[in-house]
Every structure is written in structure tokens, then in C-alpha cells.
């Protein structure tokens, strides 16, 4: 039948793409339902790709401005927010074109429209042209992603109130931005605007930034944000928001009033599970809109799966893609002969970057595990001196007796790339996960990877 498929996937973000490609490679007839006019999901159009493209472009401009050859000739970065957005548009277009080729080349049918489950095997797609189409499949994968959570008391139709999605529609450069929420998204946009010489007020509902990270790294991030002119406000909560034609004012429970041209709400995300018809089928959804699944990402109905952000943490594009591939294999083969990694590296694209893997010093201390720290300061690395990015540190936490690597934490330029060298060694079994690997391996010189050798030798010296 024309509208009959082996598997229907709702969503074409990383998780949906991963599942579709794995099933297509197994020779299955697959349809992907995508609500937006183009494939890629929020990751490509509103999340990871645009924000990281913005960050990269602004970092290039900041480097240019601070380079010794140009710092005395350039006083103002005369680049507007809309101009920066256009640079990310080019990357998005290339990503969409590439992803569309993947579907076409692998024989995956892409249907644009909003899908919802009519029953356990049927999906209705409401097209943008008003037409409705009914599909059926043996298996269904829900990969609809997430969106910024919006508190009902805020009027997001007001042009001065934005979230991470609507910020990308801003058609001018604000002079002062108030960011409410100092999680990953809030901290990343604080860095972006600070490097654009925009005044930033970062309102944090907790007592420190990114409390799930190593304390030394978050302390360093706090210092550098302040050094860039960001005003950090900890332990503050919203009481009221008022807007007029000139500004938006955030009043906190403490009575503090924070004013800016726009308010960027960056306090949480919610799964895109509304309107999918899940409740009628007995599929549980929690208060954050996330679908409850088992370890194979199966819902209460075993032939219906949920992957990616809509299935809950870690909420990373990288993890979502792997989950999609995992589910694709489980559906195609009835089993999976590999497992998802338990330790997923965290990459936070602030300025400088942060990346982390494994346990922190605080966690090891609480667990009474005897550990030591190997560290390499970027300022001592020839490569960092050449590039001018001397701010940063690589920390390796390892067991004092076995030398097993327990955690790797990096703050500085290219941290999200550097972490993967350590990840490869941490994943080794049978004693292969040892600090000695880095101490006894020859690294190219000069490179940032050399930080691992420096940190390893530092750590071994600490043992006496």
C-alpha cells in the first residue's frame, strides 16, 4: 500500500535522522513526518547549529579586534545582529541540503505536516496545505524534540520578550540584554552578546553557574563572564516583568529591578509531546512533556518508541542521534549488539568553551575515592601561545593507586574537541584506561593535544 510503511518516524532532527538512516540501511520502508517546511528539526534551525554558528562568527570578530596587528586600528565592531544571523543562515542551508540528500539517497519518504497518532498503528498527517493524509506502520518512533518552556505569565508575543527560538528573529542589535536562566543556553548567549559588546545581565536562579560541572571550571567561567562585562546575579527569581516601548523591566523576589532592551527567557525546555494523541493510547508523559520509556526507548506500547529530547535527558543532539541509531537497530534486528555509552561528554560553547566527561572532584570526594589531579595550563602550551588563546586548563582526575582516569574537565579554546582524546582512553577496558598512556605517548608539537601529556606528567609528579 502506498501509505503503508514498516516504520513511521515523527521528527527529522538528529534522533529521527539516526533512526531513519539505520532502518533504511536495513532495507526497511520508512517515512519521516516533519512539521516544518525543511528537514533538520530544532537542532538545525533554532538550536545547536544557529547558536554555535553565531558563537563562532562572533569569536572570530573578537579575535580580530584583540589581535596585536589590529587592536590599535579597530575600536568598534561595526557588525549587527541581523548580519550575524545571515552567516548562520548559510550554514543552516548547507545542513538542510545535506540532510535532504541523505533521505533521498536512502529511499526514505519525507512527508511535511503535523503528525498525530490515531491509534496504535495509524498516524494522521495534517499538511501545511490543509490536506490530511493517513499513514500506517508496524512501528512508530517519536522524535519530536523539545522547545523552550514558556511560563504562562509572560507575554511572548511582546517584541521585547524572547526565548532561544524567537531570539533568532530579532531584527536589530540590542544595547542591553537581560538573560533569565543561567543554564547552558543562558551562559552561551551571555558570552555571545558580551563578545558583541552588548551589556548583559545574567540572572541565575541558583547559587552558582552550571552546578553539575567541576567547580574550578564554573568559577573560571564566572570570572571570564564578569571580565567581559556580564553582570551576574545569583539566587534571584522572577516576581514580575513589565514592558513598554522603551525597555523591559524584570523585578526579582528580592526587590531588585533589572532593565534591558530585551528579556531572553532561558529557563528550561519542554518536550514536544502535546497534540500527539499519546494520552488516549496510555503512553505516559511527565510534567516536562517528556515521554517515559524503558532502557530500549520503548513506551508503554513496545512497538512505539521515543528518542531524543522528547524522551528526556541528556537533551544533547549527539546523544539523540545515537539513541535514534540504537532504536533503529532494535526495530530492524529485534536486538542490539552494542550499548549506548554511559558517559556522554558535555560541550558548552561559552567563551571560552567548557567540556567535561566523567566524575568531578566533588563527586569523588563524596564517594571517598582516593584521587589525584593532573593539570595543564593553556598559557604554558606553545600552540595556545601561537593562537593567542592562552586562557584555559585541562584537568585529568585519576585514581591514586591504579592510575585509572576518572574524569576529564577542560576550559578553554577548542575544549569540546580536546575532550574526545581523553574520551577514547577512558573507554578502554582491561587496564587500558590509565594515565600512563598520556605520559608515554608522543604528541604532535605544537598542538593543544599536548595538554594531555603535560597534565599526565604533572599528575604523576604529584604522587611523589
C-alpha positions as CSV (number, residue, x, y, z in Angstrom):
1,X,0.0,0.0,0.0
2,X,1.2,3.5,-0.8
3,X,0.6,4.8,2.7
4,X,1.8,1.7,4.5
5,X,5.3,1.6,6.0
6,X,7.5,-0.6,8.2
7,X,8.3,2.4,10.4
8,X,7.0,5.9,10.7
9,X,9.2,8.5,12.4
10,X,7.8,11.7,13.8
11,X,10.6,14.4,13.6
12,X,13.7,14.8,11.4
13,X,16.1,16.1,14.0
14,X,19.2,14.2,15.0
15,X,17.3,11.4,16.7
16,X,14.8,11.0,13.9
17,X,17.6,11.0,11.3
18,X,19.6,8.5,13.2
19,X,16.7,6.1,13.4
20,X,15.7,6.6,9.7
21,X,19.2,6.0,8.4
22,X,19.7,2.8,10.4
23,X,16.3,1.4,9.3
24,X,16.8,2.4,5.7
25,X,20.2,0.7,5.6
26,X,18.4,-2.4,6.9
27,X,16.1,-2.3,3.8
28,X,13.0,-1.2,5.7
29,X,10.3,1.1,4.2
30,X,10.5,4.3,6.2
31,X,8.6,7.5,6.3
32,X,9.7,10.6,8.2
33,X,7.0,13.2,9.2
34,X,8.4,16.7,9.6
35,X,6.2,19.6,10.8
36,X,8.5,22.3,9.4
37,X,8.9,23.0,5.7
38,X,12.5,21.8,5.8
39,X,14.2,18.8,7.5
40,X,16.6,19.1,10.3
41,X,14.5,19.9,13.3
42,X,15.1,22.5,16.0
43,X,18.8,21.4,16.2
44,X,19.4,22.7,12.7
45,X,17.0,25.6,12.5
46,X,16.7,27.0,16.1
47,X,19.1,25.4,18.4
48,X,22.6,23.9,18.1
49,X,23.5,25.0,14.5
50,X,22.5,28.7,14.6
51,X,23.7,29.3,18.1
52,X,27.1,27.7,17.5
53,X,27.5,29.4,14.2
54,X,26.8,32.8,15.9
55,X,29.3,32.0,18.6
56,X,32.0,31.0,16.0
57,X,31.5,34.2,13.9
58,X,31.5,36.5,16.9
59,X,34.5,34.8,18.3
60,X,36.4,35.4,15.0
61,X,35.4,39.1,15.2
62,X,36.6,39.3,18.9
63,X,39.9,37.6,18.0
64,X,40.4,40.0,15.1
65,X,39.7,43.0,17.3
66,X,42.1,41.9,20.0
67,X,44.9,40.7,17.7
68,X,48.1,42.8,18.2
69,X,48.2,43.8,14.5
70,X,44.7,45.3,14.6
71,X,43.8,46.2,18.2
72,X,45.0,49.8,17.7
73,X,43.2,50.4,14.5
74,X,39.8,48.9,15.3
75,X,37.9,50.5,18.2
76,X,34.3,49.3,17.5
77,X,33.0,46.1,16.0
78,X,30.5,47.5,13.5
79,X,28.6,44.3,12.9
80,X,24.8,44.0,13.6
81,X,22.8,41.1,15.0
82,X,20.9,40.6,11.7
83,X,24.2,40.4,9.8
84,X,25.4,37.7,12.1
85,X,22.2,35.8,11.7
86,X,22.7,35.8,8.0
87,X,26.0,34.0,8.4
88,X,24.3,31.2,10.3
89,X,21.6,31.0,7.6
90,X,24.3,29.9,5.2
91,X,25.3,27.0,7.5
92,X,21.7,26.0,8.0
93,X,21.1,25.9,4.3
94,X,24.1,23.6,3.7
95,X,23.0,21.4,6.6
96,X,19.4,21.1,5.3
97,X,20.7,20.3,1.8
98,X,23.0,17.6,3.1
99,X,20.3,16.0,5.3
100,X,17.8,16.1,2.5
101,X,20.2,14.2,0.3
102,X,20.6,11.5,3.0
103,X,16.9,10.9,2.9
104,X,16.6,10.9,-0.9
105,X,19.7,8.7,-1.4
106,X,18.5,6.1,1.2
107,X,14.9,6.0,-0.2
108,X,13.3,7.5,2.9
109,X,9.9,9.2,2.3
110,X,9.7,12.7,3.9
111,X,6.2,14.0,4.5
112,X,5.8,17.6,5.6
113,X,3.0,18.3,8.1
114,X,2.0,17.8,11.7
115,X,1.6,14.1,12.7
116,X,-0.5,12.6,15.5
117,X,-1.3,9.0,16.4
118,X,-4.9,7.9,15.5
119,X,-4.4,4.5,17.1
120,X,-1.5,2.1,17.8
121,X,-0.5,1.8,14.2
122,X,-2.1,4.7,12.3
123,X,-0.7,8.3,12.0
124,X,-2.6,11.2,10.6
125,X,-0.6,14.0,9.0
126,X,-2.1,17.4,8.6
127,X,-0.2,19.1,5.8
128,X,0.6,22.8,5.6
129,X,-1.8,22.9,2.6
130,X,-4.7,21.8,4.8
131,X,-4.8,18.3,3.3
132,X,-4.9,15.3,5.7
133,X,-3.2,12.1,5.0
134,X,-3.4,8.8,6.9
135,X,-0.4,6.5,7.2
136,X,0.1,3.2,8.9
137,X,3.1,1.3,10.1
138,X,4.2,-1.7,12.1
139,X,6.5,0.6,14.3
140,X,6.4,4.2,15.2
141,X,9.3,6.3,16.5
142,X,8.5,9.7,18.2
143,X,11.5,12.0,17.8
144,X,9.7,15.4,18.0
145,X,12.4,17.1,20.1
146,X,11.8,20.0,22.6
147,X,11.1,23.7,22.7
148,X,11.8,26.5,25.2
149,X,9.4,26.3,28.2
150,X,7.3,29.4,28.5
151,X,5.7,30.4,31.8
152,X,2.1,31.4,31.2
153,X,2.5,34.8,33.0
154,X,5.0,36.1,30.3
155,X,3.7,37.6,27.1
156,X,6.0,36.1,24.4
157,X,4.1,37.9,21.7
158,X,5.7,41.1,23.0
159,X,8.7,42.0,20.9
160,X,10.9,42.7,24.0
161,X,10.3,39.2,25.4
162,X,12.3,36.4,23.6
163,X,13.3,32.8,24.1
164,X,16.1,31.0,22.3
165,X,13.8,30.3,19.3
166,X,12.4,33.8,18.7
167,X,15.8,35.5,19.5
168,X,16.8,34.3,16.0
169,X,14.1,36.6,14.6
170,X,15.5,39.8,16.2
171,X,16.0,42.4,13.6
172,X,18.3,44.8,15.5
173,X,21.2,44.8,17.8
174,X,20.1,45.4,21.4
175,X,22.2,47.7,23.6
176,X,21.4,45.8,26.8
177,X,20.1,42.2,27.3
178,X,18.7,40.6,30.4
179,X,19.0,36.8,30.4
180,X,16.8,34.9,32.8
181,X,18.3,31.5,33.5
182,X,22.0,30.7,33.7
183,X,22.0,27.2,32.4
184,X,23.8,26.1,29.2
185,X,21.7,28.2,26.9
186,X,21.8,31.3,29.1
187,X,25.6,31.1,29.6
188,X,26.2,30.6,25.9
189,X,24.1,33.6,24.9
190,X,25.7,35.7,27.6
191,X,29.1,35.0,26.0
192,X,27.8,35.7,22.5
193,X,26.3,39.1,23.4
194,X,29.3,40.1,25.6
195,X,31.6,39.5,22.7
196,X,29.3,41.7,20.6
197,X,29.9,44.5,23.2
198,X,26.3,44.3,24.3
199,X,25.7,44.8,28.0
200,X,24.4,41.6,29.6
201,X,22.6,41.0,32.9
202,X,22.6,37.2,33.6
203,X,20.0,36.3,36.3
204,X,20.7,32.9,37.9
205,X,18.1,31.2,40.0
206,X,20.8,29.1,41.7
207,X,23.8,30.0,43.8
208,X,26.4,29.2,41.1
209,X,26.7,28.7,37.4
210,X,26.3,25.2,35.9
211,X,26.4,23.4,39.2
212,X,26.7,20.0,37.5
213,X,30.2,20.9,36.3
214,X,33.6,20.9,38.1
215,X,33.7,23.9,40.5
216,X,37.0,25.1,39.2
217,X,35.6,25.4,35.7
218,X,32.5,27.2,36.7
219,X,34.5,29.6,38.8
220,X,36.7,30.3,35.8
221,X,33.6,30.8,33.6
222,X,32.1,33.2,36.2
223,X,35.4,35.2,36.3
224,X,35.6,35.5,32.5
225,X,32.0,36.4,32.0
226,X,32.5,39.2,34.6
227,X,35.7,40.2,32.8
228,X,33.7,40.5,29.6
229,X,31.3,42.9,31.4
230,X,28.5,40.5,32.2
231,X,26.7,41.3,35.5
232,X,26.0,38.0,37.3
233,X,23.1,37.9,39.7
234,X,22.8,34.7,41.7
235,X,19.8,33.3,43.8
236,X,17.3,35.6,42.1
237,X,13.8,34.7,41.0
238,X,11.3,36.5,38.8
239,X,8.5,38.2,40.5
240,X,7.2,40.4,37.7
241,X,8.0,41.5,34.2
242,X,6.8,44.8,32.7
243,X,7.4,46.2,29.2
244,X,6.9,49.5,27.4
245,X,8.0,51.0,24.1
246,X,11.5,51.7,25.5
247,X,12.5,48.8,27.8
248,X,11.6,45.6,29.6
249,X,12.0,45.5,33.4
250,X,12.4,42.3,35.4
251,X,11.6,42.6,39.1
252,X,13.0,39.9,41.3
253,X,11.6,38.5,44.5
254,X,14.4,40.3,46.3
255,X,13.1,43.6,45.0
256,X,15.9,44.1,42.6
257,X,14.9,45.6,39.2
258,X,16.9,44.7,36.1
259,X,16.3,46.7,32.9
260,X,17.2,45.9,29.3
261,X,16.2,46.3,25.7
262,X,15.0,42.7,25.6
263,X,14.5,39.9,28.1
264,X,15.8,36.5,26.9
265,X,14.0,33.7,28.8
266,X,16.4,30.8,29.0
267,X,15.0,28.8,32.0
268,X,14.1,25.3,30.9
269,X,12.8,23.3,27.9
270,X,9.8,21.1,27.5
271,X,9.3,18.0,25.2
272,X,7.2,18.4,22.1
273,X,4.6,15.8,23.1
274,X,1.4,17.9,23.1
275,X,-1.2,17.0,20.5
276,X,0.4,13.7,19.5
277,X,-2.6,11.7,20.8
278,X,-0.4,9.8,23.4
279,X,-2.7,10.0,26.4
280,X,-5.5,8.2,24.6
281,X,-3.1,5.3,23.9
282,X,-1.9,5.1,27.6
283,X,1.6,6.4,26.8
284,X,2.8,8.3,29.9
285,X,4.2,11.9,29.6
286,X,5.7,13.7,32.6
287,X,5.2,17.3,33.7
288,X,8.1,18.4,31.4
289,X,6.4,17.0,28.4
290,X,8.9,14.1,28.2
291,X,7.7,10.6,27.2
292,X,8.5,7.8,29.7
293,X,10.5,4.9,28.2
294,X,12.4,1.8,29.2
295,X,16.1,1.2,28.5
296,X,15.3,0.3,24.9
297,X,13.4,3.6,24.5
298,X,10.1,1.7,24.2
299,X,7.0,3.4,25.6
300,X,4.1,1.6,27.3
301,X,3.4,0.2,23.9
302,X,6.5,-1.8,22.8
303,X,6.2,-1.0,19.1
304,X,6.1,2.7,19.8
305,X,9.5,4.3,20.7
306,X,10.6,7.8,21.9
307,X,14.1,9.1,21.4
308,X,16.0,12.4,21.7
309,X,14.9,15.4,23.7
310,X,11.2,14.3,23.9
311,X,12.4,11.2,25.8
312,X,14.3,13.3,28.4
313,X,17.9,13.8,29.5
314,X,20.6,14.4,28.4
315,X,19.0,16.6,25.8
316,X,22.0,16.6,23.5
317,X,22.0,16.4,19.7
318,X,24.9,13.9,19.8
319,X,23.1,11.6,22.3
320,X,19.8,11.9,20.4
321,X,21.4,10.7,17.1
322,X,23.0,7.7,18.9
323,X,19.6,6.9,20.5
324,X,18.0,7.0,17.1
325,X,20.5,4.6,15.7
326,X,20.1,2.4,18.7
327,X,16.3,2.2,18.3
328,X,16.7,1.7,14.5
329,X,18.8,-1.4,15.2
330,X,16.4,-2.6,17.9
331,X,13.5,-2.4,15.5
332,X,15.3,-3.8,12.4
333,X,17.1,-6.7,14.1
334,X,15.0,-7.3,17.2
335,X,18.1,-6.8,19.4
336,X,21.1,-4.5,19.7
337,X,24.6,-6.0,19.9
338,X,26.1,-2.7,21.2
339,X,25.2,-0.3,24.1
340,X,25.0,3.4,24.4
341,X,27.9,5.0,26.2
342,X,27.1,5.8,29.9
343,X,29.4,8.8,30.0
344,X,28.3,11.4,27.4
345,X,30.7,14.3,27.1
346,X,29.3,17.7,27.8
347,X,30.2,20.5,25.4
348,X,29.2,24.1,26.4
349,X,30.0,26.8,23.8
350,X,30.7,29.7,26.1
351,X,33.7,31.9,25.5
352,X,36.0,30.1,26.3
353,X,34.4,26.7,25.8
354,X,33.8,24.1,28.5
355,X,33.8,20.3,28.1
356,X,33.5,17.7,30.7
357,X,33.5,13.9,31.0
358,X,33.2,11.6,34.0
359,X,33.2,12.5,37.7
360,X,34.1,15.8,39.3
361,X,36.4,16.4,42.2
362,X,33.3,17.0,44.5
363,X,31.7,13.7,43.4
364,X,35.0,11.7,44.0
365,X,35.5,13.3,47.4
366,X,31.9,12.5,48.5
367,X,32.5,8.9,47.4
368,X,35.7,8.6,49.4
369,X,37.7,7.6,46.3
370,X,41.4,8.3,46.5
371,X,42.2,10.5,43.5
372,X,44.8,13.0,42.3
373,X,44.7,15.8,39.7
374,X,46.8,16.2,36.7
375,X,46.6,19.6,35.1
376,X,47.9,21.6,32.2
377,X,47.6,25.4,32.0
378,X,47.0,26.5,28.4
379,X,49.2,29.5,28.9
380,X,52.2,27.1,29.0
381,X,51.4,25.4,25.7
382,X,53.2,26.6,22.6
383,X,50.1,26.1,20.4
384,X,48.0,28.3,22.7
385,X,50.7,31.0,22.7
386,X,50.7,30.9,18.9
387,X,46.9,31.2,18.5
388,X,46.7,33.8,21.4
389,X,44.1,31.7,23.2
390,X,46.1,31.1,26.4
391,X,43.1,31.1,28.8
392,X,42.2,27.7,29.9
393,X,43.1,24.5,31.7
394,X,42.9,20.7,31.2
395,X,42.3,18.6,34.3
396,X,42.6,14.9,34.5
397,X,41.3,13.2,37.6
398,X,42.7,9.8,38.2
399,X,42.9,7.1,40.9
400,X,46.0,7.4,43.1
401,X,46.7,3.7,43.2
402,X,45.5,2.2,39.8
403,X,46.0,5.4,37.7
404,X,42.6,4.8,36.2
405,X,41.2,8.0,34.6
406,X,38.0,9.0,36.5
407,X,37.2,12.4,34.9
408,X,38.4,14.9,32.4
409,X,37.5,18.6,32.6
410,X,38.6,21.3,30.1
411,X,38.1,25.0,30.0
412,X,39.4,27.0,27.0
413,X,39.5,27.3,23.3
414,X,38.6,24.0,21.5
415,X,37.7,22.3,24.7
416,X,34.8,20.5,23.1
417,X,37.3,19.0,20.6
418,X,40.1,18.2,23.1
419,X,37.8,16.2,25.3
420,X,37.4,13.4,22.8
421,X,41.1,12.4,23.0
422,X,40.5,11.6,26.7
423,X,37.2,10.0,26.0
424,X,38.9,7.4,23.8
425,X,41.2,6.4,26.5
426,X,38.6,6.5,29.3
427,X,36.5,4.0,27.3
428,X,39.3,1.3,27.2
429,X,38.9,-1.8,29.3
430,X,41.4,-4.2,31.0
431,X,43.8,-1.6,32.3
432,X,43.9,0.5,29.1
433,X,42.3,3.4,30.9
434,X,45.5,4.6,32.5
435,X,47.1,8.0,33.0
436,X,50.4,6.4,31.8
437,X,49.1,6.3,28.2
438,X,49.3,10.1,28.0
439,X,52.6,10.3,29.8
440,X,54.2,7.7,27.4
441,X,52.6,8.8,24.1
442,X,54.3,11.2,21.6
443,X,52.0,14.1,20.6
444,X,52.5,16.4,17.7
445,X,54.2,19.6,18.6
446,X,52.9,22.3,18.9
447,X,49.3,21.1,19.4
448,X,46.6,21.6,22.1
449,X,46.5,17.8,22.4
450,X,49.9,18.1,24.1
451,X,48.0,19.3,27.2
452,X,47.3,15.6,27.9
453,X,51.0,14.8,28.2
454,X,51.7,17.9,30.4
455,X,48.7,17.1,32.6
456,X,49.7,13.4,32.9
457,X,53.3,14.2,33.9
458,X,52.1,16.8,36.4
459,X,49.7,14.2,37.9
460,X,52.4,11.5,38.2
461,X,54.7,14.0,39.9
462,X,52.0,14.7,42.4
463,X,52.2,11.1,43.6
464,X,55.8,11.7,44.8
